[in-house]
C-alpha cells in the first residue's frame, strides 16, 4: 500500500489496504512475460468481491462470490459471505486467490489461498506461515502452478521457494553473499534483506529488491534506505544462481509490504515498477515509475516518470499498464503522513491516463477524487473491461467504474452499499 508503517499500526487500508505484495497496481494483463495464465471462458465462472469493513490493522472484511459481474447496488456481507481478517487486498493468480494475511486469525502474516466452489462458497484454504514480527513476510510471486517464491522475515537473506498447488515450502535460495556485495562494513546499515518488498518474474529471471535499512525496529526496511539508489538482484530461475544486481537511481522505497505489488506488465511485456520515494514518513520525494523492457534485464535509462516533475510532495502508489498507456492515481495536493494526515483516507487521489511514449497525462473524466487504494489494486481488468476502484471518504462512491479508453472516461459499474470499502474483484473459473 502505500501507507507508512507507523500509520499502518493503527489504521490500514487498501481497498485502502496495508502492507504493501505483492502487490499491482494491477493485475490482469496477458502477455508473454506476465505469469498470469489466460482463463478458460468455457468454464463456469464466479466473480469474487472482497471488502474491508473497518480501517484498522486487522483489516476485517468479507468475500462473496457472484454468478455474474456485479452491477447496480450490491451487498457484500450477506449470509453467503466469508467473514474474516486480512481483507485489505489480495494478489490473484489465474483461478487462485492469494492474500498475504490469514483470514481466520488477525494480523497473521504469510500466504493464504482462498477457495471457491461451484455453489459460490468462499472459504479460507491452505496457509504458509512465516515470521509474524517482520512486515513483508509473505511477499510472493508465482512462476507457474508448480513454483513460486516468497520472503520470510525469519530468514531475511534467503528467498523461499514454494509449490502454489500444494501450498508447501520446497526450498530456498541463500543470497547472503549477493546482499553483502555492498555495505558489509557500513555501521549505519542495521538491517539487510532480499525480496522483502519486491519480487517479480520476467523472461526466466527472478527480480528481488535488496534492503539496506538504517533502522532495525518495527518499521525496518521502510522509509529508511541507506543508499540513494534502489538495488535489485536478478536471479536465473532455471539454475537458481545470481546473474547480476541492477539499480534504480536516485529514489527509495520500492513498492511496499502488502498485496498491492506496485508493478505491472504492459501488453508488450515491458515491466513498470513503482518507487514511493525517500521521505521518512512515506510522503514521497523522488517517487518514480521506471521500466524494464520486455527482452531486457536492466532498468531502462531512457524512460521514467518522476512525480517531482508533476508536483511537489506527491508520490506514486499504483500502476496499471496496457497497450502503451499507464493508469495511476496522482494526489491533487501535497500528501501528509501520520494518523491525522491526508495520505490514506482523504479524497485527494485522482485517476490519470498517461501515454508511455510521450508521457502526456490526462485526467480521467467521470471519476471523483478517491482515497488511497493502499493494499488494493487501483485498476484491474476483467472480461476485457478495465475497472477502476473508486472509494470516497463519505462512502457515496464505493465500487468499480468501467473505463472507456476511447473517451478517457469512466462510469460507475456497481456500488457496494454494505460490507465495507471495496478492496478487490477477480473472476475465477470453477473446475481448474
C-alpha positions in Angstrom: 0.0 0.0 0.0 1.4 2.9 0.4 0.7 3.6 3.8 3.6 4.4 6.1 4.1 1.6 8.6 3.7 4.0 11.5 0.1 4.6 10.4 -0.2 1.0 9.4 -0.1 0.1 13.1 -3.3 2.0 13.7 -5.1 2.5 10.5 -4.8 0.4 7.5 -6.4 0.3 4.2 -6.2 -1.0 0.8 -9.2 -1.0 -0.5 -7.1 1.0 1.3 -5.2 -1.8 2.4 -1.8 -2.1 4.1 1.3 -3.8 3.7 2.5 -3.0 0.6 2.9 -7.7 -2.0 2.7 -8.0 -4.0 1.3 -6.3 -4.9 -0.2 -4.4 -8.7 -1.5 -1.9 -9.3 -2.9 -4.0 -11.1 -3.3 -7.3 -12.4 -4.8 -8.6 -15.5 -2.5 -8.1 -18.4 -2.0 -11.0 -20.7 1.5 -11.1 -22.3 4.3 -13.4 -22.7 6.3 -12.3 -19.7 3.4 -11.7 -17.3 2.9 -15.0 -15.4 -0.9 -14.6 -15.3 -2.4 -17.5 -17.2 -5.3 -16.9 -19.5 -8.7 -18.0 -18.1 -10.8 -20.6 -19.9 -14.0 -18.8 -20.7 -15.9 -22.0 -21.5 -16.0 -23.0 -17.8 -18.4 -21.9 -15.1 -17.3 -18.6 -13.6 -17.6 -16.8 -10.4 -16.8 -13.1 -9.7 -15.3 -12.8 -6.2 -15.5 -9.5 -4.4 -13.7 -8.5 -1.2 -14.4 -5.6 1.0 -12.7 -4.2 4.2 -15.3 -3.3 6.8 -13.0 -1.2 9.1 -9.8 0.7 8.5 -7.8 -1.0 11.3 -4.7 -3.1 11.4 -6.6 -6.4 11.4 -8.3 -5.4 8.1 -11.6 -7.2 8.8 -13.9 -7.8 5.9 -15.9 -10.0 3.6 -15.6 -12.1 0.5 -18.6 -13.0 -1.7 -18.8 -15.0 -5.0 -21.3 -13.7 -7.6 -22.5 -15.6 -10.6 -22.2 -12.6 -12.9 -20.1 -9.4 -12.9 -21.8 -7.2 -10.3 -23.9 -4.2 -11.4 -26.1 -1.7 -9.6 -26.2 -1.6 -5.8 -24.9 -4.8 -4.1 -24.2 -6.0 -0.5 -21.1 -7.9 0.2 -21.9 -9.1 3.7 -24.8 -11.4 3.1 -25.4 -14.9 4.5 -23.1 -16.5 1.9 -20.2 -14.2 2.5 -16.9 -15.3 4.1 -16.1 -13.1 7.0 -12.6 -12.7 8.4 -9.4 -10.7 8.5 -6.8 -9.5 6.1 -9.2 -8.2 3.5 -7.3 -5.0 2.6 -6.4 -6.5 -0.7 -5.2 -9.7 -2.5 -2.9 -10.9 -5.2 -4.7 -13.3 -7.5 -3.0 -15.6 -10.0 -5.2 -17.2 -12.6 -8.0 -19.0 -10.8 -6.3 -18.7 -7.4 -7.0 -16.0 -4.9 -4.0 -15.4 -2.7 -3.5 -12.9 0.0 -0.7 -12.1 2.4 -2.7 -12.3 5.7 -4.7 -15.1 7.2 -8.5 -15.0 7.2 -9.2 -16.8 10.4 -6.7 -15.2 12.7 -5.9 -11.4 12.8 -2.5 -9.9 12.0 -1.1 -13.3 10.8 1.5 -12.9 8.0 2.1 -15.4 5.3 0.4 -16.7 2.1 -3.2 -17.8 2.1 -5.2 -19.3 -0.8 -8.9 -18.8 -0.7 -11.1 -21.5 -2.2 -14.3 -21.1 -4.3 -16.7 -23.9 -5.1 -19.4 -24.3 -7.7 -22.1 -23.3 -5.1 -20.3 -20.0 -4.7 -18.9 -20.7 -1.2 -15.7 -18.9 -0.4 -13.6 -20.5 2.3 -10.1 -19.9 3.7 -7.8 -22.6 2.4 -4.2 -23.6 3.0 -1.7 -21.2 4.6 2.0 -20.9 4.5 3.1 -19.2 7.7 6.3 -17.2 8.4 7.8 -14.8 10.8 4.9 -12.8 12.2 7.0 -10.0 13.6 8.6 -8.7 10.4 6.5 -6.8 7.8 7.0 -8.1 4.3 6.7 -11.8 5.4 4.5 -13.4 2.7 5.6 -11.2 -0.1 5.4 -13.6 -3.0 5.5 -14.1 -6.8 4.4 -17.2 -8.8 6.3 -18.6 -11.8 3.7 -21.3 -12.7 1.4 -23.8 -11.0 4.3 -25.7 -9.5 6.7 -23.0 -8.5 6.7 -19.6 -6.7 9.0 -17.6 -4.5 8.3 -15.7 -1.2 10.1 -13.8 1.5 10.1 -14.8 5.2 11.4 -12.4 7.8 12.8 -15.4 9.7 15.5 -15.7 7.0 15.9 -12.2 5.6 18.9 -13.1 3.3 17.1 -16.0 1.7 14.3 -16.3 -0.8 11.9 -19.2 -0.1 10.6 -21.5 -2.8 7.1 -23.0 -2.7 4.6 -25.0 -4.7 1.4 -22.9 -5.1 -0.6 -26.0 -6.0 0.2 -27.9 -2.8 0.9 -24.7 -0.8 4.1 -26.2 0.6 7.6 -24.8 1.0 10.1 -26.7 -1.2 13.4 -25.0 -0.6 15.2 -21.7 -0.5 18.0 -19.7 -2.2 20.7 -18.3 0.1 21.7 -14.8 -1.2 23.7 -13.5 1.7 26.8 -13.1 -0.5 24.8 -11.1 -3.0 23.4 -8.8 -0.4 26.8 -8.3 1.2 28.5 -7.3 -2.1 27.9 -3.8 -0.9 27.8 -2.2 2.5 29.1 -5.1 4.5 31.2 -2.8 6.7 28.7 0.1 6.9 27.9 0.6 10.5 24.8 2.6 9.7 23.2 -0.3 7.9 21.3 -2.0 10.6 19.1 -4.4 8.6 19.5 -6.3 5.3 17.1 -8.4 3.4 16.3 -9.6 -0.1 12.8 -9.8 -1.6 11.1 -8.1 1.4 9.2 -5.6 -0.8 9.6 -6.5 -4.5 9.6 -9.9 -6.2 8.8 -10.2 -9.9 9.2 -12.9 -12.6 10.1 -11.9 -16.2 11.8 -13.7 -19.0 13.1 -16.6 -16.9 14.5 -14.3 -14.3 13.5 -13.5 -10.7 13.9 -9.9 -9.7 14.2 -9.2 -5.9 14.8 -5.9 -4.1 17.7 -5.7 -1.7 17.0 -3.9 1.6 19.8 -1.8 3.2 18.0 -0.2 6.1 19.2 2.3 8.7 16.7 1.1 11.3 16.1 -2.3 12.9 12.8 -1.8 14.7 9.2 -2.5 13.8 9.4 -0.5 10.6 12.7 -1.9 9.4 13.1 -1.8 5.7 10.6 1.0 5.1 11.4 4.7 4.5 14.9 4.0 5.9 17.0 3.4 2.8 20.8 3.8 3.4 21.7 4.2 -0.3 20.5 6.9 -2.7 19.6 4.1 -5.2 17.4 1.1 -5.0 19.2 -2.2 -5.7 17.5 -5.3 -7.3 19.1 -8.7 -7.7 18.5 -10.6 -10.9 18.4 -14.4 -10.4 18.2 -17.0 -13.1 15.2 -19.2 -12.3 16.4 -22.4 -14.1 19.8 -22.5 -12.2 18.9 -20.5 -9.1 22.0 -18.5 -9.4 22.6 -14.8 -9.2 23.2 -13.1 -12.6 23.8 -9.5 -11.5 22.5 -6.7 -9.5 20.8 -3.7 -11.1 19.7 -0.4 -9.6 17.1 2.3 -9.9 18.9 5.6 -9.5 18.1 8.4 -7.1 15.0 7.1 -5.4 13.9 5.0 -2.5 11.1 2.8 -1.0 10.4 0.4 -3.9 6.9 -1.0 -3.7 5.6 -1.8 -0.2 4.6 -4.8 2.0 1.0 -5.5 1.1 -1.0 -7.3 -1.5 -0.7 -4.4 -4.0 2.6 -5.3 -5.5 3.0 -1.9 -7.2 4.2 -3.2 -10.6 2.6 -4.3 -13.8 3.3 -5.6 -17.2 2.3 -3.8 -20.4 0.8 -5.8 -23.2 4.2 -6.0 -24.9 5.9 -7.4 -21.8 7.5 -4.3 -20.6 7.6 -4.2 -16.8 6.7 -1.0 -14.9 7.7 -0.6 -11.2 6.7 2.0 -8.6 9.1 3.5 -6.1 7.4 5.6 -3.4 10.3 7.9 -2.6 12.7 8.9 0.1 10.7 10.8 2.7 10.9 9.1 6.1 7.1 9.3 6.7 6.2 8.0 3.3 5.4 11.4 1.9 7.1 11.0 -1.5 10.1 12.9 -2.8 11.8 11.3 -5.8 9.0 8.8 -6.3 9.1 7.2 -9.7 7.7 4.7 -12.1 10.5 3.0 -14.0 10.7 0.4 -16.8 12.5 -2.8 -17.7 11.8 -3.6 -21.3 10.4 -6.9 -22.4 13.6 -8.5 -23.5 15.9 -6.7 -21.1 17.0 -7.2 -17.5 18.3 -3.7 -16.8 16.4 -0.6 -15.8 15.7 1.5 -19.0 17.9 4.6 -18.6 15.9 6.4 -21.3 12.5 6.4 -19.6 10.9 7.1 -16.2 8.1 9.1 -14.7 9.2 11.3 -11.8 6.5 12.6 -9.5 8.7 15.6 -8.7 8.2 16.7 -12.3 4.4 16.6 -11.8 4.1 18.1 -8.3 6.0 18.7 -5.1 5.1 16.5 -2.1 3.5 13.7 -4.1 4.2 10.1 -4.9 3.0 7.1 -7.0 1.1 4.3 -5.2 -0.2 2.2 -8.0 0.4 1.3 -11.7 -1.7 -0.5 -14.3 -0.2 -0.8 -17.9 -2.0 -1.8 -21.1 -1.4 -1.0 -24.8 1.2 1.7 -24.2 -0.8 3.5 -21.5 -0.5 3.7 -17.8 -3.4 4.3 -15.4 -2.4 5.5 -12.0 -3.6 7.9 -9.3 -1.9 11.3 -8.6 -2.5 13.4 -5.5 -4.1 16.8 -6.1 -2.4 18.2 -3.0 0.8 17.6 -1.0 0.5 14.4 0.9 0.8 14.4 4.7 1.5 11.2 6.6 0.7 10.1 10.1 -2.7 9.3 11.7 -4.1 12.7 11.1 -2.7 13.2 7.6 -4.4 13.1 4.3 -2.4 10.3 2.7 -4.8 7.4 3.2 -8.3 8.4 4.0 -8.9 11.7 2.3 -10.2 12.2 -1.2 -7.0 13.6 -2.7 -6.1 10.9 -5.3 -7.2 11.5 -8.9 -7.1 8.9 -11.8 -4.9 9.7 -14.8 -4.1 8.0 -18.0 -0.5 8.5 -19.1 0.8 7.9 -22.6 4.0 5.9 -22.1 5.8 7.2 -25.2 5.1 10.9 -24.8 4.5 10.9 -21.0 1.4 13.1 -21.6 -1.0 12.6 -18.8 -4.8 13.2 -19.0 -7.2 13.2 -16.1 -9.8 10.5 -16.5 -13.3 12.1 -16.7 -16.3 11.0 -14.7 -14.4 9.8 -11.7 -14.2 11.7 -8.4 -11.1 12.1 -6.3 -10.7 9.0 -4.1 -8.9 7.7 -1.1 -5.6 5.9 -1.3 -6.0 2.4 -2.8 -3.5 1.2 -0.3 -3.2 -2.6 -0.4 -5.8 -2.9 -3.2 -5.2 -2.6 -6.9 -6.3 0.7 -8.2 -7.1 -0.7 -11.6 -7.8 -4.2 -12.8 -9.0 -6.0 -16.0 -11.9 -8.5 -16.1 -13.8 -9.7 -19.2 -11.8 -7.3 -21.3 -13.1 -4.4 -19.2 -10.7 -2.1 -17.4 -12.2 -1.4 -13.9 -11.1 1.4 -11.6 -11.5 1.0 -7.8 -13.4 4.1 -6.7 -14.0 4.7 -3.0 -14.6 8.1 -1.4 -14.3 9.1 2.3 -18.0 9.6 2.8 -18.9 6.3 1.1 -21.0 8.0 -1.6 -18.9 6.1 -4.2 -17.7 2.7 -3.2 -17.2 0.2 -6.1 -15.8 -0.1 -9.5 -16.1 2.2 -12.5 -15.6 0.9 -16.1 -13.0 2.8 -18.1 -13.5 3.7 -21.7 -10.2 4.3 -23.4 -11.6 5.9 -26.5 -13.2 8.7 -24.4 -10.7 8.6 -21.5 -13.7 8.5 -19.1 -15.3 6.0 -16.7 -18.8 5.3 -15.5 -20.0 3.5 -12.4 -20.4 -0.3 -12.8 -21.6 -1.1 -9.3 -21.7 0.3 -5.8 -21.2 -1.7 -2.6 -23.8 -0.5 -0.1 -22.9 -2.7 2.8 -19.8 -4.8 3.8 -17.2 -2.1 3.7 -14.8 -0.5 1.2 -14.1 -2.4 -1.9 -10.6 -3.9 -1.9 -10.6 -6.5 -4.7 -12.6 -8.2 -7.5 -11.4 -11.2 -9.5 -13.0 -13.7 -11.9 -12.3 -17.4 -11.3 -13.3 -20.4 -13.4 -14.7 -23.3 -11.3 -13.1 -26.6 -12.0 -9.5 -25.5 -12.7 
